[in-house]
Amino acid sequence: MMANDIKTTLTDRMAASESFSISLDESTDLSDKAQLAIFLRGVDKEFIVTEKLLALQTFKGMTTGDDIFNEVQRVFTDGIADFIQIKNKPLSELNDPKWIYDLALLVDLTGYSIDLNFELQKQGQSVNDLYSHLKGFQNKIRLWEAQMLSGNSYHFTTLSAYENISYAQYAEEFKLLSEQFPNTFRDFKNVEDCFNLFATSTKSNAQNALIHLQMELIEIKENSLLKSKFEDVE
């Protein structure tokens, strides 16, 4: 953590802020060690922005969501509480188990979202591959909803570290997410039949295909050379 004089200066500046926020940046240094930088940003009445480095934590080995969560929670408790108290604002969030549980769930869910983002950014994929990743993620959301209803948080390791959690509430959140997620990619859903046709052209029924593609589909299915090349790509 920072020296006392720097900490005092930062505390005074943030105490004058009307609002403040925290941002995180995790990267690897030249020695291949993970570094987590925790920044604090505040805005005062004159709309002057103050941004300072609150903490820089080095991790050994692989950095997990649990590691980041625990470090942020520690900094919240040890550092940020000081200037919040100066501003005479309540510390209910820092002492509220429900707030901590929500943060833990968000850490795990953010990890899954990052994984999905990486999958979508991989090179050499077809649009059908991208849509498969999206459908897979939606099915995961449905799985999480069902498991939360039964009190199972196996896939949420950060949240599982806590006890006496009302999982039914999170099941409702996942139900809402499951309903909203397809709306973000509804354009893909509108052309899902085309994706399926593209992926299984040699096995599709021409009578069920879009009318302007039926003739070409028959030619592909009856052309041994094209059929062989298509199956090689598969």
C-alpha positions in Angstrom: 0.0 0.0 0.0 1.0 3.6 -0.4 3.0 5.7 2.2 1.1 7.5 4.9 1.7 11.0 3.6 0.6 10.1 0.0 -2.4 8.2 1.5 -3.4 11.3 3.5 -3.1 13.6 0.4 -5.3 11.2 -1.6 -7.8 10.9 1.2 -8.1 14.7 1.4 -8.6 15.0 -2.3 -11.2 12.3 -2.5 -13.0 13.7 0.5 -13.7 16.8 -1.6 -15.1 14.7 -4.4 -18.8 14.6 -5.2 -18.5 11.1 -6.6 -15.8 8.6 -7.1 -15.2 5.2 -8.8 -12.7 2.4 -9.0 -11.0 0.9 -12.0 -8.8 -2.2 -12.3 -6.0 -3.1 -14.7 -4.3 -6.4 -14.7 -1.3 -7.1 -16.8 2.0 -9.0 -16.8 5.4 -7.4 -16.3 8.8 -8.3 -17.8 9.4 -11.0 -15.2 6.1 -12.7 -16.3 4.4 -11.8 -13.0 0.8 -10.6 -12.9 0.3 -7.0 -11.6 -3.0 -5.7 -10.5 -3.3 -1.9 -10.5 -6.3 -0.4 -8.6 -7.1 3.2 -9.6 -9.3 5.6 -7.7 -11.0 8.4 -9.6 -13.0 11.3 -8.2 -14.8 14.4 -9.5 -15.3 17.5 -7.4 -17.9 20.3 -7.6 -15.8 22.1 -10.2 -15.8 18.9 -12.4 -12.1 18.5 -11.8 -11.1 14.9 -12.2 -8.5 13.4 -9.8 -7.2 9.9 -10.7 -4.6 8.2 -8.6 -3.1 4.8 -8.2 -4.5 3.3 -5.0 -2.6 0.0 -4.9 -0.4 -2.2 -7.0 -0.4 -5.9 -6.1 1.9 -8.5 -7.5 0.5 -12.0 -7.9 2.6 -15.2 -8.2 1.5 -17.8 -10.7 -1.8 -17.6 -12.5 -4.2 -14.8 -11.5 -7.7 -16.1 -10.8 -10.9 -14.2 -10.3 -10.7 -15.2 -6.6 -7.3 -13.5 -6.3 -8.5 -10.2 -7.9 -11.7 -10.3 -5.8 -9.9 -10.8 -2.5 -7.4 -8.0 -3.3 -10.1 -5.5 -4.2 -12.0 -6.4 -1.1 -8.9 -5.9 1.0 -8.2 -2.5 -0.5 -11.9 -1.5 -0.1 -11.6 -2.3 3.6 -8.2 -0.9 4.3 -7.9 2.1 2.1 -11.2 3.4 0.6 -13.0 3.3 3.9 -10.8 6.2 5.2 -12.0 8.9 2.9 -15.6 7.6 2.8 -15.7 8.1 6.5 -14.3 11.6 6.1 -17.2 12.4 3.7 -19.6 11.1 6.4 -21.0 8.5 4.0 -22.2 5.2 5.5 -20.1 2.1 5.0 -23.1 -0.2 4.7 -21.9 -1.7 1.4 -18.6 -2.7 2.8 -20.2 -4.5 5.7 -23.2 -5.9 3.9 -22.9 -9.6 3.1 -25.5 -9.3 0.3 -23.4 -6.6 -1.4 -20.3 -8.9 -1.1 -22.2 -11.9 -2.5 -23.3 -9.8 -5.5 -19.8 -8.7 -6.2 -18.5 -12.3 -6.0 -21.2 -13.4 -8.5 -20.2 -10.5 -10.8 -16.5 -11.5 -10.6 -17.4 -15.0 -11.8 -19.8 -13.9 -14.4 -17.4 -11.3 -15.8 -14.8 -14.1 -16.2 -17.2 -16.1 -18.3 -18.0 -13.0 -20.4 -14.3 -12.5 -21.0 -14.0 -16.1 -22.1 -16.8 -15.6 -24.6 -15.2 -12.4 -25.9 -11.9 -14.2 -26.5 -13.8 -17.0 -28.4 -15.5 -14.4 -30.6 -12.3 -12.7 -31.5 -10.4 -15.8 -32.6 -9.3 -15.6 -36.2 -10.3 -17.9 -39.0 -13.8 -18.5 -37.8 -16.9 -18.6 -39.9 -20.1 -16.7 -39.0 -21.6 -20.1 -38.1 -18.8 -20.6 -35.5 -19.5 -17.2 -34.0 -23.2 -18.0 -33.7 -22.4 -21.3 -32.1 -20.4 -19.6 -29.4 -23.4 -17.3 -28.7 -25.9 -20.1 -28.5 -23.5 -22.0 -26.2 -23.3 -19.1 -23.9 -27.1 -18.7 -23.8 -27.4 -22.4 -22.9 -24.9 -21.9 -20.1 -27.1 -19.1 -18.7 -30.0 -21.5 -18.7 -27.9 -24.1 -16.9 -26.8 -21.5 -14.3 -30.4 -20.5 -13.7 -31.5 -24.2 -13.1 -28.6 -24.8 -10.8 -29.1 -21.7 -8.8 -32.7 -22.8 -8.3 -31.4 -26.0 -6.8 -28.8 -24.2 -4.6 -25.9 -25.3 -6.8 -23.1 -22.7 -7.3 -20.5 -25.1 -8.6 -19.6 -23.0 -11.6 -19.2 -19.9 -9.6 -16.1 -20.5 -7.5 -15.9 -17.0 -6.0 -19.5 -17.0 -4.8 -19.2 -20.6 -3.5 -16.6 -19.4 -1.0 -19.5 -17.9 1.0 -22.3 -19.5 3.0 -26.0 -18.7 3.7 -26.6 -17.4 0.3 -30.1 -17.0 -1.2 -29.5 -18.7 -4.6 -33.1 -18.4 -5.6 -32.6 -14.6 -6.1 -29.7 -15.2 -8.5 -31.8 -17.7 -10.4 -34.2 -14.9 -11.1 -31.3 -12.7 -12.3 -30.2 -15.4 -14.7 -33.7 -15.9 -15.9 -33.8 -12.2 -16.8 -30.4 -12.4 -18.4 -31.5 -15.4 -20.4 -34.5 -13.4 -21.8 -32.4 -10.3 -22.6 -29.3 -12.0 -24.1 -30.9 -13.1 -27.4 -32.2 -9.5 -28.0 -28.6 -8.4 -28.3 -28.0 -10.8 -31.2 -31.5 -11.0 -32.6 -30.1 -10.3 -36.1 -28.3 -13.6 -35.9 -31.4 -15.4 -34.9 -33.3 -14.0 -37.9 -30.9 -15.8 -40.2 -30.3 -18.9 -38.2 -31.8 -21.1 -41.0 -29.1 -19.8 -43.3 -26.4 -20.6 -40.8 -27.7 -24.2 -40.5 -27.9 -24.5 -44.3 -24.4 -23.3 -44.6 -23.1 -25.8 -42.0 -25.0 -28.8 -43.4 -25.6 -28.1 -47.1 -25.0 -31.7 -48.2 -27.5 -33.0 -45.7 -30.2 -30.4 -45.9 -33.6 -31.1 -47.6 -33.9 -28.8 -50.6 -37.7 -28.6 -50.1 -37.2 -27.0 -46.7 -34.6 -24.5 -47.9 -35.2 -20.9 -48.9 -36.8 -20.9 -52.3 -34.0 -18.9 -54.0 -31.4 -21.4 -52.8 -33.2 -24.7 -53.6 -31.8 -25.2 -57.1 -28.2 -24.6 -56.1 -28.6 -26.8 -53.0 -29.7 -29.7 -55.2 -26.6 -29.2 -57.4 -24.3 -29.2 -54.4 -25.8 -32.4 -53.0 -25.6 -34.2 -56.3 -22.1 -33.0 -57.2 -19.6 -35.6 -55.9 -16.6 -33.3 -56.1 -18.3 -30.4 -54.3 -19.7 -32.7 -51.7 -16.3 -34.2 -51.1 -14.7 -30.8 -50.7 -17.5 -29.6 -48.4 -17.1 -32.7 -46.1 -13.3 -32.2 -46.1 -13.8 -28.6 -44.7 -16.1 -30.0 -42.1 
